[in-house]
């Protein structure tokens, strides 16, 4: 009978682990960028990971080694399935292994306390050994389905944008994984005392509490950074609004002057024509037209959105200093669900990348930057183009960098892509090396 129950436990264990891995890879596809279709990722990798894990479990592999191999399997699967940095892949793999070790150790410790046995005795029992893996995978699946909703998904995406802030939490979690593997070795292979199980339960509770406190503080620090950015954006808007009012007053004064002198300008033009000097009349009128157009340009805006206009006007000023032709005409619908911080991330990064691309061109080459946005089919369409030197480098199916400082580059494009996809939008880019034209197309659905 025990053999029958054991076979049932093996089947249940495989099924539960497989279901969890399907969920885990499906969830990860919503966070990271895949190299293939989502259904292929979900069809291929969960069964492979589950099969290898069950083979390790059936062979009673040394538990710390089993955890290390599991981590390696997840990392290899992520490298094959997702076109992300090693750091991003490592964060999600580490998080999974951390919870697997913690929950399994906690399950064994609870069983040992309830049965008044040592953790080593419980672990040597095949039924309890398999039961611990079943409970671990089942718990992670339930928690993932019911608590990792859209809000938490958005938090994960936000945190991945702030990699420098995540360094502390990743280091701490790695240290906790090493400590828990050491606990596994001591409790399951060395000590046979029943009292160690209760101590282990307390340790796992403390580890879990400390970790979640650190996680909350890390997310709060990211929120503080974003709040500071919002404050800086507000200050930029106020300063720009002040300058805009000043320009408007100056332009209104100049227009009043031209309105007062307009009659005399026309009379002088008529005299030139009557005296047989039409070219002089034409020159006078052209000068007047140029001066009026300069006044109109000072009053014109690149966007009806203040934050977008602030960014594009700053870019326009830099372009004028470097002899780069600039065109901006961005319409942003009122009451849109996109925050000013998100607009700042998108347009700031596009503006910086376009300007830097033009600056890397040869001084004799024609340099230009264009920004347009409009609403079509209930979507906000943002279309940006600029000239560049024709040199493109791709890294892991993504746009690479030709900068000397490669550590800081790439964040801009990634930030645009993460921000757009977090808004359920589409992000595309194209680099035409022959025409030396770089294009970005963004489509974000408008919420009703």
C-alpha positions as CSV (number, residue, x, y, z in Angstrom):
1,X,0.0,0.0,0.0
2,X,2.9,2.4,0.8
3,X,4.2,1.8,-2.7
4,X,0.9,2.8,-4.1
5,X,0.7,6.0,-2.1
6,X,4.3,6.7,-3.1
7,X,3.4,6.4,-6.8
8,X,0.4,8.7,-6.3
9,X,2.6,11.3,-4.5
10,X,5.1,11.2,-7.4
11,X,2.4,11.9,-9.9
12,X,0.8,14.6,-7.8
13,X,4.3,16.2,-7.3
14,X,5.0,16.2,-11.0
15,X,1.6,17.7,-11.8
16,X,1.7,20.5,-9.2
17,X,5.3,21.5,-10.1
18,X,4.4,21.5,-13.8
19,X,1.4,23.7,-13.2
20,X,3.4,26.1,-11.1
21,X,6.2,26.3,-13.8
22,X,3.6,27.0,-16.5
23,X,2.3,29.9,-14.3
24,X,5.8,31.2,-13.5
25,X,6.9,31.3,-17.2
26,X,3.6,32.8,-18.3
27,X,3.9,35.5,-15.6
28,X,7.5,36.2,-16.5
29,X,6.5,36.7,-20.1
30,X,4.5,39.7,-18.9
31,X,7.6,41.2,-17.2
32,X,10.5,40.4,-19.6
33,X,10.9,40.5,-23.3
34,X,10.7,37.1,-25.0
35,X,12.9,35.8,-27.9
36,X,9.9,33.8,-29.2
37,X,6.1,33.7,-29.0
38,X,4.7,33.4,-25.5
39,X,2.9,30.1,-26.2
40,X,6.3,28.6,-27.2
41,X,7.9,29.7,-24.0
42,X,5.0,28.2,-22.0
43,X,5.0,25.0,-24.0
44,X,8.7,24.3,-24.0
45,X,10.4,25.4,-20.8
46,X,8.0,24.4,-18.0
47,X,8.0,20.7,-19.0
48,X,11.8,20.8,-19.4
49,X,12.4,22.4,-16.0
50,X,9.8,20.1,-14.3
51,X,11.3,17.0,-15.9
52,X,14.9,17.8,-14.7
53,X,13.6,18.8,-11.3
54,X,11.7,15.5,-10.8
55,X,14.8,13.6,-12.0
56,X,16.9,15.4,-9.3
57,X,14.2,14.8,-6.7
58,X,13.9,11.1,-7.5
59,X,17.7,10.7,-7.2
60,X,17.6,12.2,-3.7
61,X,20.3,14.7,-4.8
62,X,22.0,16.6,-1.9
63,X,19.5,19.4,-1.2
64,X,21.9,22.4,-1.4
65,X,23.2,21.0,-4.7
66,X,19.6,20.4,-5.9
67,X,18.9,24.1,-5.2
68,X,22.0,25.3,-7.0
69,X,21.1,23.1,-10.0
70,X,17.5,24.4,-10.0
71,X,18.9,27.9,-10.0
72,X,21.2,27.1,-13.0
73,X,18.3,25.4,-14.9
74,X,16.0,28.5,-14.4
75,X,18.9,30.8,-15.5
76,X,19.6,28.8,-18.6
77,X,15.9,28.7,-19.5
78,X,15.6,32.4,-19.0
79,X,18.7,33.1,-21.2
80,X,17.1,31.0,-24.0
81,X,13.6,32.3,-23.6
82,X,14.1,36.0,-22.8
83,X,16.1,38.7,-24.5
84,X,17.0,40.5,-21.2
85,X,20.1,41.4,-19.3
86,X,21.6,38.7,-17.0
87,X,20.8,41.0,-14.1
88,X,17.1,41.0,-14.8
89,X,17.0,37.3,-15.4
90,X,19.0,36.7,-12.2
91,X,16.6,38.8,-10.1
92,X,13.5,36.7,-11.1
93,X,15.3,33.4,-10.9
94,X,16.8,34.2,-7.5
95,X,13.3,35.3,-6.3
96,X,11.8,31.9,-7.3
97,X,14.6,29.8,-5.8
98,X,14.5,31.9,-2.6
99,X,10.8,31.2,-2.1
100,X,11.3,27.5,-3.0
101,X,14.0,27.0,-0.4
102,X,12.2,29.0,2.2
103,X,8.8,27.3,1.8
104,X,10.1,23.8,1.5
105,X,12.3,24.2,4.6
106,X,9.4,25.8,6.5
107,X,7.1,22.8,5.5
108,X,9.6,20.2,6.7
109,X,10.1,22.1,9.9
110,X,6.3,22.4,10.6
111,X,5.9,18.6,9.9
112,X,8.8,17.8,12.2
113,X,7.3,20.0,15.0
114,X,3.8,18.4,14.6
115,X,5.2,14.8,14.6
116,X,7.8,15.6,17.3
117,X,10.5,14.3,15.0
118,X,13.8,15.8,13.7
119,X,13.9,17.4,10.2
120,X,16.3,14.8,9.1
121,X,13.8,12.0,10.0
122,X,11.0,13.8,8.2
123,X,13.2,14.4,5.1
124,X,14.2,10.7,4.9
125,X,10.5,9.7,4.6
126,X,9.6,9.5,0.9
127,X,6.0,10.6,1.5
128,X,6.9,13.7,3.5
129,X,9.8,14.4,1.2
130,X,7.5,14.6,-1.8
131,X,4.8,16.3,0.2
132,X,7.2,19.2,1.0
133,X,7.8,19.8,-2.8
134,X,4.0,19.6,-3.5
135,X,3.1,22.1,-0.7
136,X,5.9,24.5,-1.8
137,X,4.9,24.6,-5.5
138,X,1.2,24.7,-4.6
139,X,1.7,27.6,-2.2
140,X,3.7,29.6,-4.7
141,X,1.1,28.9,-7.4
142,X,-1.8,30.0,-5.2
143,X,0.0,33.1,-3.9
144,X,1.0,34.0,-7.5
145,X,-2.5,33.6,-8.9
146,X,-4.4,35.5,-6.2
147,X,-1.9,38.1,-5.1
148,X,0.4,38.8,-8.1
149,X,-2.2,40.8,-9.9
150,X,-1.8,43.7,-12.3
151,X,-0.8,46.1,-9.5
152,X,2.1,43.8,-8.4
153,X,3.1,43.2,-12.0
154,X,3.3,47.0,-12.5
155,X,5.5,47.2,-9.3
156,X,7.9,44.6,-10.7
157,X,8.2,46.5,-13.9
158,X,8.8,49.7,-12.1
159,X,11.5,48.2,-9.9
160,X,13.3,46.7,-12.9
161,X,13.7,50.3,-14.2
162,X,15.7,51.2,-11.1
163,X,18.5,48.6,-11.2
164,X,20.9,50.5,-9.0
165,X,18.3,50.6,-6.2
166,X,17.8,46.8,-6.5
167,X,21.4,46.0,-5.9
168,X,21.0,45.9,-2.1
169,X,17.9,43.7,-2.2
170,X,19.6,41.3,-4.7
171,X,22.7,41.1,-2.6
172,X,20.7,40.5,0.6
173,X,18.5,37.9,-1.0
174,X,21.6,36.0,-2.4
175,X,23.0,36.0,1.1
176,X,19.8,34.7,2.5
177,X,19.7,31.9,-0.1
178,X,23.2,30.8,1.0
179,X,22.3,30.9,4.6
180,X,19.1,28.9,4.1
181,X,21.1,26.2,2.1
182,X,23.4,26.0,5.0
183,X,20.4,25.6,7.3
184,X,19.2,22.8,5.1
185,X,22.5,21.0,5.3
186,X,22.7,21.3,9.1
187,X,19.1,20.4,9.8
188,X,18.6,17.6,7.2
189,X,22.0,15.9,7.2
190,X,23.8,16.6,10.5
191,X,21.5,17.2,13.5
192,X,18.9,14.7,14.6
193,X,17.4,16.6,17.6
194,X,13.7,17.4,17.5
195,X,14.3,20.9,19.1
196,X,16.1,22.1,16.0
197,X,12.8,22.0,14.0
198,X,11.2,24.6,16.2
199,X,14.2,26.8,15.9
200,X,14.1,26.4,12.1
201,X,10.5,27.5,12.0
202,X,11.4,30.6,13.9
203,X,14.4,31.3,11.7
204,X,12.3,30.9,8.5
205,X,9.6,33.3,9.9
206,X,12.3,35.9,10.8
207,X,14.0,35.5,7.3
208,X,10.7,36.0,5.6
209,X,9.8,39.0,7.8
210,X,13.2,40.7,7.3
211,X,13.1,40.1,3.5
212,X,9.6,41.6,3.1
213,X,10.6,44.6,5.2
214,X,13.6,45.2,2.9
215,X,11.3,44.7,-0.1
216,X,8.9,47.3,1.1
217,X,11.7,49.8,1.9
218,X,13.2,49.3,-1.5
219,X,9.9,50.0,-3.2
220,X,9.4,53.0,-1.0
221,X,12.8,54.3,-1.9
222,X,11.9,53.9,-5.6
223,X,8.7,55.9,-5.0
224,X,10.7,58.6,-3.3
225,X,13.0,58.8,-6.3
226,X,9.9,59.1,-8.6
227,X,8.3,61.7,-6.4
228,X,11.5,63.7,-6.5
229,X,11.4,63.4,-10.3
230,X,7.8,64.6,-10.3
231,X,8.8,67.6,-8.2
232,X,11.6,68.4,-10.6
233,X,9.2,68.2,-13.5
234,X,6.8,70.5,-11.8
235,X,9.6,73.0,-11.2
236,X,10.6,72.8,-14.9
237,X,7.0,73.4,-15.9
238,X,6.7,76.5,-13.7
239,X,10.0,77.9,-14.9
240,X,9.0,77.3,-18.5
241,X,5.6,78.8,-18.0
242,X,7.2,81.9,-16.6
243,X,9.5,82.2,-19.6
244,X,6.5,81.5,-21.9
245,X,4.5,84.4,-20.4
246,X,7.6,86.6,-20.8
247,X,8.0,85.7,-24.4
248,X,4.3,86.3,-25.1
249,X,4.5,89.8,-23.5
250,X,7.5,90.6,-25.6
251,X,5.9,89.3,-28.8
252,X,2.7,91.2,-28.1
253,X,4.7,94.4,-27.7
254,X,6.6,93.8,-30.9
255,X,3.3,93.1,-32.8
256,X,1.8,96.3,-31.5
257,X,4.9,98.2,-32.9
258,X,4.6,96.5,-36.3
259,X,0.9,97.2,-36.4
260,X,1.6,100.9,-35.7
261,X,4.3,100.9,-38.4
262,X,2.5,98.7,-40.9
263,X,0.9,101.6,-42.8
264,X,4.2,103.5,-43.2
265,X,5.9,100.3,-44.5
266,X,3.2,99.8,-47.2
267,X,3.5,103.5,-48.1
268,X,7.3,103.2,-48.5
269,X,6.8,100.1,-50.7
270,X,4.4,102.0,-52.9
271,X,6.9,104.8,-53.3
272,X,9.6,102.3,-54.3
273,X,7.3,100.8,-57.0
274,X,6.3,104.3,-58.3
275,X,10.0,105.3,-58.5
276,X,10.7,102.2,-60.6
277,X,12.5,100.3,-57.8
278,X,10.3,97.1,-57.3
279,X,13.3,95.1,-56.0
280,X,13.7,97.6,-53.1
281,X,10.0,97.3,-52.3
282,X,10.3,93.5,-52.4
283,X,13.3,93.6,-50.1
284,X,11.5,95.8,-47.6
285,X,8.4,93.5,-47.6
286,X,10.6,90.4,-47.3
287,X,12.4,91.8,-44.3
288,X,9.2,92.7,-42.6
289,X,7.8,89.2,-43.3
290,X,11.0,87.6,-41.8
291,X,10.7,89.7,-38.7
292,X,7.0,88.8,-38.3
293,X,7.7,85.1,-38.8
294,X,10.4,85.3,-36.1
295,X,7.9,86.8,-33.7
296,X,5.3,84.1,-34.6
297,X,7.9,81.3,-34.0
298,X,8.7,82.6,-30.6
299,X,5.0,82.3,-29.7
300,X,4.6,78.8,-31.3
301,X,4.6,75.7,-29.2
302,X,5.8,72.2,-30.0
303,X,2.9,70.6,-28.0
304,X,-0.3,71.4,-26.2
305,X,1.0,69.3,-23.3
306,X,3.1,71.5,-21.0
307,X,5.6,68.8,-20.0
308,X,6.1,67.6,-23.6
309,X,6.5,71.2,-24.7
310,X,9.1,71.9,-22.0
311,X,11.2,68.9,-23.2
312,X,10.9,69.6,-26.9
313,X,11.5,73.4,-26.4
314,X,14.7,72.6,-24.5
315,X,15.7,70.2,-27.3
316,X,14.9,72.9,-29.9
317,X,17.2,75.4,-28.2
318,X,20.1,72.9,-28.1
319,X,19.5,72.0,-31.8
320,X,19.6,75.7,-32.8
321,X,23.0,76.1,-31.1
322,X,24.4,73.0,-33.0
323,X,22.8,73.8,-36.4
324,X,20.4,70.8,-36.2
325,X,17.1,71.3,-37.9
326,X,14.2,70.6,-35.5
327,X,10.5,70.0,-36.1
328,X,8.0,69.3,-33.4
329,X,4.2,69.0,-33.6
330,X,2.9,66.8,-30.8
331,X,-0.8,66.7,-29.9
332,X,-1.7,65.1,-26.5
333,X,-5.4,64.6,-25.8
334,X,-6.7,66.2,-22.6
335,X,-7.5,63.9,-19.6
336,X,-5.2,61.2,-20.9
337,X,-4.3,58.4,-18.4
338,X,-0.6,58.8,-18.9
339,X,1.2,60.6,-16.1
340,X,3.6,63.5,-16.5
341,X,6.4,61.2,-15.2
342,X,5.7,58.6,-17.9
343,X,5.6,61.3,-20.6
344,X,8.9,62.6,-19.2
345,X,10.5,59.2,-19.4
346,X,9.3,58.7,-23.0
347,X,10.1,62.1,-24.5
348,X,13.2,62.9,-22.4
349,X,14.9,59.7,-23.5
350,X,13.9,60.0,-27.1
351,X,15.1,63.6,-27.1
352,X,18.4,62.8,-25.6
353,X,19.0,59.8,-27.8
354,X,18.1,61.8,-31.0
355,X,20.3,64.7,-30.0
356,X,23.3,62.5,-29.2
357,X,22.8,60.6,-32.5
358,X,23.0,63.9,-34.4
359,X,26.0,65.0,-32.4
360,X,27.9,61.9,-33.5
361,X,27.4,62.7,-37.1
362,X,30.1,64.4,-39.2
363,X,30.0,68.2,-39.0
364,X,29.4,68.5,-42.8
365,X,26.4,66.1,-42.7
366,X,22.8,67.3,-42.7
367,X,21.4,66.9,-39.1
368,X,17.7,66.9,-38.2
369,X,15.2,65.7,-35.6
370,X,11.4,65.4,-35.9
371,X,8.7,64.7,-33.3
372,X,5.0,64.1,-34.1
373,X,2.1,62.7,-32.1
374,X,-1.6,62.4,-32.8
375,X,-4.6,60.2,-32.0
376,X,-5.7,57.5,-34.5
377,X,-8.0,54.5,-33.9
378,X,-8.3,55.4,-30.2
379,X,-4.5,55.2,-29.8
380,X,-2.0,57.9,-29.0
381,X,0.6,57.6,-31.8
382,X,4.1,59.0,-31.2
383,X,6.4,59.1,-34.2
384,X,10.0,60.3,-33.9
385,X,12.7,60.4,-36.5
386,X,16.3,61.7,-36.6
387,X,19.4,61.5,-38.7
388,X,22.4,59.5,-37.5
389,X,25.8,58.4,-38.7
390,X,24.6,55.0,-40.0
391,X,26.5,53.0,-37.5
392,X,24.3,50.5,-35.6
393,X,25.2,47.7,-33.2
394,X,22.8,45.1,-31.9
395,X,23.2,43.3,-28.6
396,X,21.0,40.3,-27.8
397,X,18.5,41.4,-30.4
398,X,18.4,44.9,-29.0
399,X,19.9,48.2,-30.0
400,X,23.4,48.5,-28.7
401,X,25.5,51.5,-28.2
402,X,28.4,53.2,-30.0
403,X,29.2,55.3,-26.9
404,X,32.4,55.0,-25.0
405,X,30.5,54.8,-21.7
406,X,28.4,51.7,-22.4
407,X,27.3,51.1,-18.8
408,X,25.0,54.1,-18.8
409,X,23.7,53.7,-22.4
410,X,20.8,51.4,-23.2
411,X,18.9,52.5,-20.1
412,X,17.2,55.2,-22.2
413,X,15.8,52.8,-24.8
414,X,14.9,50.2,-22.2
415,X,13.2,52.9,-20.1
416,X,11.0,53.9,-23.1
417,X,10.1,50.3,-23.9
418,X,9.3,49.4,-20.3
419,X,7.2,52.6,-19.8
420,X,5.3,52.0,-23.1
421,X,4.6,48.3,-22.5
422,X,3.6,49.1,-18.9
423,X,0.8,51.2,-20.5
424,X,-0.2,48.3,-22.7
425,X,1.4,50.0,-25.7
426,X,3.5,49.0,-28.6
427,X,7.1,50.1,-29.1
428,X,9.0,49.7,-32.4
429,X,12.2,51.2,-33.8
430,X,14.0,51.0,-37.2
431,X,17.5,52.1,-38.2
432,X,18.0,52.6,-41.9
433,X,21.8,52.5,-42.3
434,X,21.6,53.4,-46.0
435,X,19.4,56.5,-45.6
436,X,20.9,57.2,-42.1
437,X,17.5,57.6,-40.6
438,X,16.5,56.3,-37.2
439,X,12.7,56.0,-36.4
440,X,10.7,55.2,-33.3
441,X,7.0,54.4,-33.4
442,X,4.9,54.2,-30.2
443,X,1.2,53.3,-30.0
444,X,-0.6,53.6,-26.6
445,X,-4.3,52.7,-26.3
446,X,-6.4,55.4,-24.8
447,X,-8.5,54.4,-21.9
448,X,-12.2,55.3,-21.9
